[in-house]
Amino acid sequence: MSDFHNAISLPSSCETSHQHNWSRFRILICLYFIACISWFAMRTANWKQVNDPAQLHYLCFLMDHGMAPYRDLLEINMPGIYLVNWSVMHSLGGGYAAWRVFDFALMGMAAWAMIAIASPYEWLAGVFGATLFILFHGRDGAGQAGQRDFIIAVLLLCAYAFLFESFRSRRIWLMFAFGLSAGIAGTIKPTPLPFALLLLVLAAIRCRQEGESVRKALLYALTGFLTPLAIVGAFLISKHALGPFWYLLRVELPFYETLGRVPVSTLLTLMATSSIRTVAIIALAIAVMKRDWWNWEGKLLVLGILFGIASYFGQGKAFPYHRYPMLAFLFLLAGLQIIPALRAERRVRPFAIAGVTFVVILAPLYVREASRKVWDPKFADSITTDLNHLGGPRLSSHVQCIYVPADCDAVLYRMRLVQSTGLFYDYLIFGSPQQRVIHDVRGRFWQQFRSNTPEVVVVGSGLFPYGQGYAKLDSWPLFERELAGNYYLYDDRSFPPAEAGQKAYRIYIRKNMLLASSQH
């Protein structure tokens, strides 16, 4: 049994009545948390697939229609998330209900991992942490369902659960599952890779200290870790995309990392809500007073929080989902402090009671916020109406979105329309041509555009991260002249600010399309 287990003071069986009361309390609190999660699930089951996951589904849809990643598709995501979305599409289905099931499955995996990690100490601590994590994820709204950092957070929790259990049960083969979970996380974004390797080094040191076979543990862990990397490599080779992927790593990703970065003061302000700070302060106060939890497993959980903070600041954009790895470990560790402290000495117990009471009140408030936070469909519905008027299914391979937010791509996916080109993010073509990325991607996009000129072009307002308007067109005179000379402005719509900010779009239709329609 781990030393962290011995470090937390669990009550002896002094009085049977106290044990019965504690058991009843645990069951009641657990049922209450389950009821809150069930309420959240029922209120949000009909969430549509929006934002980044919808865009990634459309990317996989284009791959299924012959476009190769990184060669034809001009965007900056890692291949692991392609495989995740593609697997969901080809197993659960391509509709919004399937993605909702997937998001719920991720929540279930997070809950299992937290309970497994907490079970030697107090399983209710895992339920406590999982409830906070699930409902906080819910309060972020439909736009964050199945986001990349949420998947990474869940995979890292699973990696921890397998790592801890491999030492607790002396089943060293579980190191394979640890490596596999961490490796998959590293294919979705590169940030978990160095952290996973650090965990591997610490696990090897632990093996040596406990007299376990370091070589055997490393063999299992590295086999698991390298398996998803090998799958990704085989995927890229099969698509003849190794070279373009290497270009992405060397040129495009460093360029993207410079965009939209906010000041450290803004990152600090948006990192934690008041509810997160309250839970963290209560847990920290209990930890300081007890001073009996700082052991190997406790240190690794703190290391998980530090990784989450480093990942959040490293990405530097203060997007809500960038907080998920930090929150996963913070909420779990808070549960491991607050719940056992309910049975600790009297000076600690009031803080634990305050922590549980706060979360009991907080949970339904999170559910209420989740149920009220609806992604405004007006923008996407308007584009859908326009495209249907212009031909609907006939536009497949003859329509192009030029926009960063996912709404336009989500519409094309729902209508099952193939784009004329593989461009996904317009910040790759608008800006200073002195930037290598913009120069290179313009050339590739223009070649695709001229070889398969679209009849309909949807241009969204604004350019990430610089704000609203269509001034971005001025930065590329060649494309601006193309629109002015060969296209007619069909629609110009703007919408009031919603969850994702103010939105507007213009639809241009090719003049020869107008001529053909009038002759018909």
DADA-V457747 format. One record per residue. N is the residue number from 1. SS is DSSP state (alpha for helix, beta for strand, coil for the rest). BURIAL is # if it has 24 or more other ideal C-beta (glycine too) atoms within 12 Angstrom, else .. D_LAST is the distance of its C-alpha to the last C-alpha in whole Angstrom. Layout:
# DADA-V457747
n->(N/N)
ss->(SS/SS)
burial->(BURIAL/BURIAL)
d_last->(D_LAST/D_LAST)
This chain:
# DADA-V457747
n->(1/2/3/4/5/6/7/8/9/10/11/12/13/14/15/16/17/18/19/20/21/22/23/24/25/26/27/28/29/30/31/32/33/34/35/36/37/38/39/40/41/42/43/44/45/46/47/48/49/50/51/52/53/54/55/56/57/58/59/60/61/62/63/64/65/66/67/68/69/70/71/72/73/74/75/76/77/78/79/80/81/82/83/84/85/86/87/88/89/90/91/92/93/94/95/96/97/98/99/100/101/102/103/104/105/106/107/108/109/110/111/112/113/114/115/116/117/118/119/120/121/122/123/124/125/126/127/128/129/130/131/132/133/134/135/136/137/138/139/140/141/142/143/144/145/146/147/148/149/150/151/152/153/154/155/156/157/158/159/160/161/162/163/164/165/166/167/168/169/170/171/172/173/174/175/176/177/178/179/180/181/182/183/184/185/186/187/188/189/190/191/192/193/194/195/196/197/198/199/200/201/202/203/204/205/206/207/208/209/210/211/212/213/214/215/216/217/218/219/220/221/222/223/224/225/226/227/228/229/230/231/232/233/234/235/236/237/238/239/240/241/242/243/244/245/246/247/248/249/250/251/252/253/254/255/256/257/258/259/260/261/262/263/264/265/266/267/268/269/270/271/272/273/274/275/276/277/278/279/280/281/282/283/284/285/286/287/288/289/290/291/292/293/294/295/296/297/298/299/300/301/302/303/304/305/306/307/308/309/310/311/312/313/314/315/316/317/318/319/320/321/322/323/324/325/326/327/328/329/330/331/332/333/334/335/336/337/338/339/340/341/342/343/344/345/346/347/348/349/350/351/352/353/354/355/356/357/358/359/360/361/362/363/364/365/366/367/368/369/370/371/372/373/374/375/376/377/378/379/380/381/382/383/384/385/386/387/388/389/390/391/392/393/394/395/396/397/398/399/400/401/402/403/404/405/406/407/408/409/410/411/412/413/414/415/416/417/418/419/420/421/422/423/424/425/426/427/428/429/430/431/432/433/434/435/436/437/438/439/440/441/442/443/444/445/446/447/448/449/450/451/452/453/454/455/456/457/458/459/460/461/462/463/464/465/466/467/468/469/470/471/472/473/474/475/476/477/478/479/480/481/482/483/484/485/486/487/488/489/490/491/492/493/494/495/496/497/498/499/500/501/502/503/504/505/506/507/508/509/510/511/512/513/514/515/516/517/518/519/520)
ss->(coil/coil/alpha/alpha/alpha/alpha/alpha/coil/coil/coil/coil/coil/coil/coil/coil/alpha/alpha/alpha/alpha/alpha/alpha/alpha/alpha/alpha/alpha/alpha/alpha/alpha/alpha/alpha/alpha/alpha/alpha/alpha/alpha/alpha/alpha/alpha/alpha/alpha/alpha/alpha/alpha/alpha/coil/coil/coil/coil/coil/coil/alpha/alpha/alpha/alpha/alpha/alpha/alpha/alpha/alpha/alpha/alpha/alpha/alpha/alpha/coil/coil/coil/coil/beta/coil/coil/coil/beta/beta/coil/coil/coil/coil/alpha/alpha/alpha/alpha/alpha/alpha/alpha/alpha/alpha/alpha/alpha/coil/coil/coil/coil/coil/coil/alpha/alpha/alpha/alpha/alpha/alpha/alpha/alpha/alpha/alpha/alpha/alpha/alpha/alpha/alpha/alpha/alpha/alpha/alpha/alpha/alpha/alpha/alpha/coil/coil/coil/coil/alpha/alpha/alpha/alpha/alpha/alpha/alpha/alpha/alpha/alpha/alpha/alpha/alpha/alpha/alpha/alpha/alpha/coil/coil/alpha/alpha/alpha/coil/coil/coil/alpha/alpha/alpha/alpha/alpha/alpha/alpha/alpha/alpha/alpha/alpha/alpha/alpha/alpha/alpha/alpha/alpha/alpha/alpha/alpha/alpha/coil/coil/coil/coil/coil/alpha/alpha/alpha/alpha/alpha/alpha/alpha/alpha/alpha/alpha/alpha/alpha/alpha/alpha/alpha/coil/coil/alpha/alpha/alpha/alpha/alpha/alpha/alpha/alpha/alpha/alpha/alpha/alpha/alpha/alpha/alpha/alpha/alpha/alpha/alpha/coil/coil/coil/coil/alpha/alpha/alpha/alpha/alpha/alpha/alpha/alpha/alpha/alpha/alpha/alpha/alpha/alpha/alpha/alpha/alpha/alpha/alpha/alpha/alpha/alpha/alpha/alpha/alpha/coil/coil/coil/alpha/alpha/alpha/alpha/alpha/alpha/alpha/alpha/alpha/alpha/alpha/alpha/alpha/alpha/alpha/alpha/coil/coil/coil/coil/coil/coil/alpha/alpha/alpha/alpha/alpha/alpha/alpha/alpha/coil/coil/alpha/alpha/alpha/alpha/alpha/alpha/alpha/alpha/alpha/alpha/alpha/alpha/alpha/alpha/alpha/alpha/alpha/coil/coil/coil/coil/coil/alpha/alpha/alpha/alpha/alpha/alpha/alpha/alpha/alpha/alpha/alpha/alpha/alpha/alpha/alpha/alpha/alpha/alpha/alpha/alpha/coil/coil/coil/coil/alpha/alpha/alpha/alpha/alpha/alpha/alpha/alpha/alpha/alpha/alpha/alpha/alpha/alpha/alpha/alpha/alpha/alpha/alpha/alpha/alpha/alpha/coil/coil/coil/coil/alpha/alpha/alpha/alpha/alpha/alpha/alpha/alpha/alpha/alpha/alpha/alpha/alpha/alpha/alpha/alpha/alpha/alpha/alpha/alpha/alpha/alpha/alpha/alpha/alpha/alpha/alpha/coil/coil/coil/coil/coil/alpha/alpha/alpha/alpha/alpha/alpha/alpha/alpha/alpha/alpha/alpha/alpha/coil/coil/alpha/alpha/alpha/alpha/coil/coil/coil/beta/beta/beta/beta/coil/coil/coil/coil/alpha/alpha/alpha/alpha/alpha/alpha/alpha/alpha/coil/coil/coil/coil/beta/coil/coil/coil/beta/coil/coil/alpha/alpha/alpha/coil/coil/coil/coil/coil/coil/coil/alpha/alpha/alpha/alpha/alpha/alpha/alpha/alpha/alpha/alpha/alpha/alpha/alpha/alpha/alpha/alpha/coil/coil/coil/coil/beta/beta/beta/beta/beta/coil/coil/coil/coil/coil/coil/coil/coil/coil/coil/alpha/alpha/alpha/alpha/alpha/coil/alpha/alpha/alpha/alpha/alpha/alpha/alpha/alpha/alpha/alpha/beta/beta/beta/beta/beta/beta/beta/beta/beta/beta/beta/beta/coil/coil/beta/beta/beta/beta/beta/beta/beta/beta/beta/beta/alpha/alpha/alpha/alpha/alpha/alpha/alpha/alpha/alpha/coil)
burial->(./#/./#/#/./#/#/./././././././././././././#/./././#/././#/#/./#/#/#/./#/#/./#/#/#/./#/#/././#/#/#/#/#/#/#/#/#/#/#/#/#/#/#/#/#/./././#/#/#/#/#/#/#/#/#/#/#/#/#/#/#/#/#/#/#/#/#/#/#/././#/./#/./#/./#/#/#/./#/#/#/#/#/#/./#/#/#/#/#/#/#/#/#/#/#/#/#/#/#/#/#/#/#/#/#/#/#/#/#/#/#/#/#/#/#/#/#/#/#/#/#/#/#/#/#/#/#/#/#/#/#/#/#/#/#/#/#/#/#/#/#/#/#/#/./././#/./#/#/#/#/#/#/#/#/#/#/#/#/#/#/#/#/#/#/#/#/./#/#/././#/#/./#/#/#/./#/#/././././#/././././#/#/./#/#/#/./#/#/#/#/#/#/./#/#/././#/#/././#/./#/././#/#/././#/././#/#/#/./#/#/././#/#/././././././#/./././#/#/././#/#/./#/#/#/./#/#/#/#/#/#/././#/./#/#/./#/#/#/#/./#/#/#/#/#/#/./#/#/#/./#/#/#/#/#/#/#/#/#/#/#/#/#/#/#/#/#/#/#/#/#/#/#/#/#/#/#/#/#/#/#/#/#/#/./././#/././#/#/././#/#/./#/#/#/./#/#/#/#/#/#/./#/#/#/./#/./#/#/#/#/#/#/./#/#/#/./#/#/././#/#/./././#/#/#/#/#/#/#/#/#/#/#/#/#/#/#/#/#/#/#/#/#/#/#/#/#/#/#/#/#/#/#/#/#/#/#/#/#/./././././#/#/././#/#/./#/#/#/./#/#/././#/#/#/#/#/#/#/#/#/#/#/#/#/./././././#/./#/#/./#/#/././#/././#/#/./././#/#/./#/././#/./#/././#/#/#/#/./#/#/#/#/#/#/#/#/././#/././././././.)
d_last->(80/78/80/78/79/82/81/80/83/82/84/87/88/90/89/88/86/85/83/82/81/79/77/76/75/73/71/70/69/67/65/65/63/61/60/58/56/55/54/52/51/50/48/46/45/42/41/38/37/37/38/39/39/36/35/37/36/32/34/36/32/31/34/33/30/32/33/36/38/40/38/34/35/36/38/42/43/45/45/47/45/42/44/45/41/40/43/42/39/40/43/42/39/36/36/37/40/41/42/44/46/46/47/50/51/52/54/56/56/58/60/61/62/64/66/67/68/70/71/75/75/74/70/70/69/66/65/65/64/61/60/60/58/55/55/55/52/50/51/49/46/43/42/45/45/45/46/47/50/51/51/53/55/55/56/59/60/60/62/65/65/66/68/70/70/71/74/75/75/76/73/72/69/67/67/64/62/63/62/59/58/58/57/53/54/54/51/49/50/53/55/57/58/61/62/62/64/67/67/68/70/72/72/73/76/76/77/80/81/81/82/79/78/76/74/73/72/70/69/67/66/64/63/61/60/59/57/54/54/54/51/49/50/49/46/45/47/44/41/43/43/47/46/43/45/48/46/45/49/50/48/45/47/50/47/46/49/50/47/47/51/53/56/59/60/56/57/60/59/56/58/59/59/62/62/62/65/67/67/67/70/72/72/73/76/77/77/79/82/82/82/82/78/78/78/76/73/73/73/70/68/69/67/64/64/65/62/59/61/60/57/56/57/56/53/53/50/52/49/50/50/52/55/55/57/60/59/60/63/64/63/65/68/68/69/71/73/73/73/76/78/78/81/82/85/85/85/81/80/79/77/75/75/73/71/70/70/68/65/66/64/62/60/59/58/56/54/53/52/49/48/47/46/42/39/37/33/32/30/29/28/26/24/23/22/20/19/18/15/14/13/17/18/15/17/20/21/19/20/24/26/29/32/35/35/34/32/29/30/31/27/26/29/28/24/25/23/24/25/24/27/31/32/33/35/34/38/38/36/37/40/43/42/46/45/45/43/40/40/40/37/35/35/35/32/30/31/29/26/25/25/23/21/20/16/18/22/24/27/30/33/36/38/40/43/43/41/38/35/33/36/36/33/35/37/35/33/31/29/29/28/25/24/24/23/20/19/18/20/18/22/25/28/31/34/37/40/40/42/40/40/38/34/31/28/25/22/20/16/16/14/12/10/10/9/6/5/5/4/0)
